[in-house]
């Protein structure tokens, strides 16, 4: 890929996509940011100089839109994915069919480099619909574009994440937080900026083509340890209540109805309107650890030293403290597990 080649980023306004755009822009890349709602992606423009970032309208569910978006480009990044499938944004449509469509269009356009953001645990045979659709997407992507690079991050953290922010929001209003499955599920959280850097390096590294990388941070934590970290950083004392998987699945069915709650009240909880608090499929996901597998290619193979969550997360969790940034010295540990 030449320095002047256009990099097309699908999902540019999403969590990972926006950081990928900023990283690519800092390296002087010309970027075509694809969004179904271009007016909601204008915040990306200041990440580059005038004219460096072009925002175009495109729906990854439409063959013509995808083909039009990649024309004349030198590289493509697919950072689109859904953790909760609904309507036209179903797991099959977004996590499985879209990668195949993007790969086919990229091949037809003669594009040299394609990077696809997937997830650790992606497997066409997985019990979780999310993991199964991610695995199917990887398989079909490689069939269409064998030299594509697949990045599989663990839990991704950053200012806009939906894990640390979600549970910090809940801790403000709930007397207890659930330890689903006892809180034993393990994660290897990775900073979104490190994921974005991995996207940049694999786009420009011919040796990375056709390879899969698993992206994790320097440490592994259980679900319980992550909740305790959140409580400590926000100065909250809350019970941590073990909830068996079967009971969590039953409760998750009811929580999906959260979408019917008026937006005003959803915002009070700090939970985005497009996603329920918990789904039965997410409960299934929590039955499997999300950690880098032994022998996998990692950030180290790309020359990236991952940042620890302790270095980053406190810088955006301060807003959940009772006294905001002025309450930093008043943190406390959580109550004992119930």
C-alpha positions in Angstrom: 0.0 0.0 0.0 1.4 3.4 -1.0 1.3 6.4 1.3 -1.1 8.1 -1.0 -3.5 5.2 -1.3 -7.0 5.7 0.1 -7.8 3.5 3.2 -11.5 2.7 3.3 -12.8 2.2 6.9 -16.1 0.5 7.4 -17.6 1.2 10.9 -15.5 4.4 11.0 -17.8 6.1 13.6 -17.8 3.0 15.9 -15.7 2.5 19.0 -12.7 0.8 17.3 -13.3 2.4 13.9 -12.9 6.0 15.2 -9.6 5.2 16.8 -8.4 3.5 13.7 -9.3 6.6 11.7 -7.3 8.8 14.1 -4.3 6.6 14.0 -4.3 6.3 10.2 -4.7 10.1 9.9 -1.7 10.8 12.2 0.4 8.7 9.8 -0.7 10.8 6.9 -3.1 8.3 5.3 -6.0 9.4 3.2 -9.2 7.9 4.6 -12.6 7.2 3.2 -14.9 6.7 6.3 -18.0 4.8 5.5 -21.2 5.3 7.5 -24.9 4.7 7.1 -25.4 8.1 8.8 -22.7 10.4 7.6 -24.0 13.3 9.6 -23.2 11.3 12.8 -19.6 10.8 11.6 -18.6 14.4 11.1 -16.7 14.4 14.4 -14.0 12.4 12.6 -13.0 15.3 10.3 -10.8 17.1 12.8 -8.6 14.0 13.2 -6.9 14.9 9.9 -6.1 18.0 7.9 -8.6 19.5 5.5 -9.6 17.0 2.8 -7.7 14.1 4.4 -10.8 12.3 5.7 -13.8 11.9 3.4 -17.1 10.7 4.9 -19.3 8.8 2.5 -22.7 7.2 2.9 -22.8 3.4 2.7 -24.7 0.4 4.0 -22.6 -2.7 4.4 -25.8 -4.8 3.9 -25.9 -3.5 0.2 -23.6 -4.9 -2.4 -23.7 -1.7 -4.5 -22.8 0.5 -1.6 -19.9 -1.6 -0.6 -18.5 -1.9 -4.1 -18.9 1.9 -4.6 -17.1 2.6 -1.3 -13.9 0.6 -2.2 -13.5 1.8 -5.7 -10.1 3.4 -6.2 -8.8 2.5 -2.8 -5.6 0.8 -1.8 -6.7 -0.8 1.5 -9.8 -1.7 3.5 -10.5 -1.9 7.2 -13.6 -3.6 8.5 -14.3 -2.5 12.0 -18.0 -3.3 11.9 -19.5 -5.7 14.4 -22.5 -6.1 16.7 -22.6 -7.7 20.2 -26.4 -7.6 20.1 -28.2 -8.6 16.9 -31.5 -7.0 16.0 -33.5 -6.1 12.9 -31.4 -5.6 9.9 -28.3 -5.5 12.2 -28.6 -9.2 12.9 -25.6 -11.3 13.8 -25.7 -13.0 10.4 -26.0 -9.7 8.5 -23.3 -7.7 10.2 -20.8 -10.3 11.7 -21.1 -13.0 9.0 -22.4 -11.7 5.7 -20.9 -8.2 5.7 -17.2 -9.5 5.9 -17.8 -11.7 2.9 -19.4 -8.8 1.0 -16.6 -6.5 1.8 -13.9 -9.1 1.0 -15.6 -9.9 -2.4 -15.8 -6.2 -3.3 -12.2 -5.6 -2.3 -11.0 -8.5 -4.4 -13.0 -7.3 -7.4 -11.6 -3.8 -7.0 -8.0 -5.1 -7.0 -7.3 -3.9 -3.5 -4.0 -5.1 -2.0 -4.7 -5.1 1.8 -7.7 -5.9 3.9 -7.8 -6.0 7.7 -10.8 -7.4 9.5 -11.5 -6.8 13.2 -13.1 -10.0 14.8 -12.9 -11.2 18.4 -11.2 -13.8 20.5 -13.4 -16.9 20.6 -14.8 -16.5 17.1 -15.7 -20.0 16.0 -18.3 -21.2 13.4 -19.1 -24.0 15.9 -19.5 -21.8 19.0 -22.6 -22.0 21.2 -23.0 -18.2 21.3 -24.6 -16.7 18.3 -22.2 -13.8 18.5 -19.1 -16.0 18.5 -20.6 -18.3 15.8 -21.4 -15.4 13.5 -17.9 -13.9 14.0 -16.4 -17.3 13.1 -18.5 -17.6 10.0 -17.5 -14.1 9.0 -13.8 -14.9 9.3 -14.2 -18.1 7.3 -16.1 -16.5 4.5 -13.8 -13.5 4.5 -10.8 -15.7 4.0 -12.5 -17.6 1.2 -13.0 -14.4 -0.7 -9.7 -12.7 0.2 -7.1 -15.3 1.4 -4.5 -12.6 2.2 -6.7 -10.7 4.5 -5.5 -10.0 8.1 -7.7 -11.0 11.0 -7.4 -9.3 14.3 -9.0 -10.9 17.3 -9.1 -8.6 20.4 -10.1 -9.6 23.8 -12.2 -7.1 25.8 -11.4 -3.7 24.4 -11.2 -0.7 26.7 -11.1 3.0 26.1 -13.1 6.2 26.8 -16.1 5.0 24.8 -16.1 1.3 25.8 -19.3 -0.5 26.8 -17.8 -2.5 29.7 -16.1 -0.3 32.2 -18.5 2.6 31.5 -21.6 0.4 31.7 -20.7 -1.2 35.1 -19.5 2.1 36.5 -22.9 3.6 35.5 -24.8 0.8 37.1 -22.7 1.1 40.3 -24.0 4.6 40.7 -27.6 3.5 41.1 -27.7 -0.2 42.1 -26.9 -1.6 45.5 -25.3 -4.7 44.0 -23.6 -5.9 40.8 -24.0 -9.4 39.4 -21.2 -11.9 39.2 -22.5 -13.9 36.4 -21.4 -17.5 36.6 -19.6 -16.6 39.9 -17.4 -14.0 38.2 -14.7 -16.5 37.1 -14.7 -15.8 33.4 -11.2 -14.5 32.4 -10.4 -11.5 30.2 -7.3 -10.0 28.8 -8.3 -6.4 28.3 -6.6 -4.5 25.4 -6.5 -0.7 24.9 -8.4 0.5 21.8 -5.4 2.6 20.8 -3.2 -0.6 20.7 -5.9 -2.3 18.5 -5.8 0.8 16.2 -2.0 0.6 16.0 -2.3 -3.1 15.1 -4.6 -2.2 12.3 -2.1 0.4 10.9 0.9 -2.0 11.2 -0.9 -5.0 9.5 -2.1 -2.8 6.7 1.4 -1.8 5.9 3.2 -5.1 6.6 3.2 -7.6 3.8 4.5 -10.3 6.1 1.2 -10.0 8.1 -1.0 -10.9 5.1 -3.0 -14.0 5.5 -2.3 -14.2 9.2 -4.5 -14.0 12.4 -3.5 -12.1 15.5 -5.0 -12.3 18.9 -4.8 -9.0 20.8 -4.7 -8.8 24.6 -3.2 -6.6 27.2 -0.3 -7.4 29.6 -2.5 -9.0 32.3 -5.4 -11.4 32.7 -8.3 -10.6 35.1 -11.5 -12.4 36.2 -14.8 -10.8 35.8 -15.0 -10.3 39.5 -11.5 -8.6 39.6 -12.6 -6.2 36.9 -15.8 -5.3 38.8 -13.7 -4.7 42.0 -11.3 -2.5 40.0 -14.3 -0.4 38.7 -15.7 0.0 42.2 -12.3 0.9 43.6 -11.7 3.5 40.9 -15.1 5.1 41.3 -15.1 5.0 45.1 -18.2 2.9 45.4 -19.1 0.2 47.9 -21.4 -2.4 46.4 -22.2 -6.0 47.0 -21.0 -8.4 44.3 -23.7 -11.1 44.1 -22.9 -14.4 42.4 -25.6 -15.3 39.8 -25.5 -18.8 38.2 -25.6 -18.9 34.4 -29.1 -20.4 34.2 -30.6 -17.6 36.4 -28.6 -14.9 34.5 -30.1 -16.3 31.2 -33.6 -16.0 32.7 -33.1 -12.5 33.9 -31.5 -11.5 30.6 -34.7 -12.3 28.7 -36.4 -9.7 30.8 -33.6 -7.2 30.4 -33.9 -7.2 26.7 -37.2 -5.4 27.3 -35.0 -2.5 28.5 -35.3 -1.1 24.9 -38.9 -0.3 25.7 -37.9 2.1 28.5 -38.0 5.8 27.5 -34.7 7.2 26.3 -34.6 9.8 29.1 -34.4 7.1 31.8 -31.9 5.0 29.8 -29.6 8.1 29.7 -29.8 8.4 33.5 -28.3 4.9 33.7 -25.7 5.9 31.1 -26.6 2.9 28.9 -26.8 3.4 25.1 -30.3 3.2 23.6 -29.3 0.7 21.0 -28.4 -2.1 23.4 -30.0 -3.9 26.3 -28.2 -4.3 29.6 -27.7 -8.1 29.1 -28.9 -10.7 26.6 -29.1 -14.5 26.9 -26.4 -14.7 24.2 -24.0 -12.5 26.2 -24.6 -14.9 29.1 -23.4 -17.7 26.8 -20.3 -15.7 25.9 -19.4 -15.4 29.6 -19.0 -19.2 29.8 -15.8 -18.9 27.8 -12.6 -17.1 28.7 -11.5 -14.3 26.4 -7.7 -14.6 26.6 -4.9 -14.9 24.0 -4.3 -18.6 23.2 -0.8 -20.1 23.7 1.1 -20.0 20.4 -1.1 -17.3 18.8 0.5 -14.3 17.0 0.0 -11.3 19.3 0.7 -7.6 19.6 4.3 -8.4 20.4 4.7 -9.9 16.9 3.7 -6.5 15.6 6.2 -4.7 17.8 3.5 -3.2 20.0 3.9 -3.2 23.8 0.3 -3.2 25.1 -0.8 -0.7 27.7 -2.2 -1.9 31.1 -5.8 -1.0 31.9 -4.5 0.6 35.2 -2.7 3.2 33.0 -5.8 4.2 31.0 -9.1 3.4 32.6 -8.9 5.7 35.6 -8.5 8.6 33.3 -12.1 8.2 32.1 -13.8 6.6 35.1 -13.3 9.7 37.2 -16.6 11.0 36.0 -18.4 8.2 37.8 -17.0 9.3 41.2 -19.3 11.1 43.6 -17.1 14.2 43.4 -15.8 13.7 39.9 -12.1 14.4 39.3 -11.9 15.9 42.8 -12.8 12.6 44.4 -9.8 10.7 43.3 -8.3 10.3 46.7 -11.6 9.0 48.2 -11.8 5.6 46.5 -12.7 2.6 48.5 -12.8 -1.1 48.0 -16.1 -3.0 47.4 -17.9 -4.9 50.0 -17.4 -8.6 50.2 -19.0 -10.9 47.8 -22.5 -11.9 49.0 
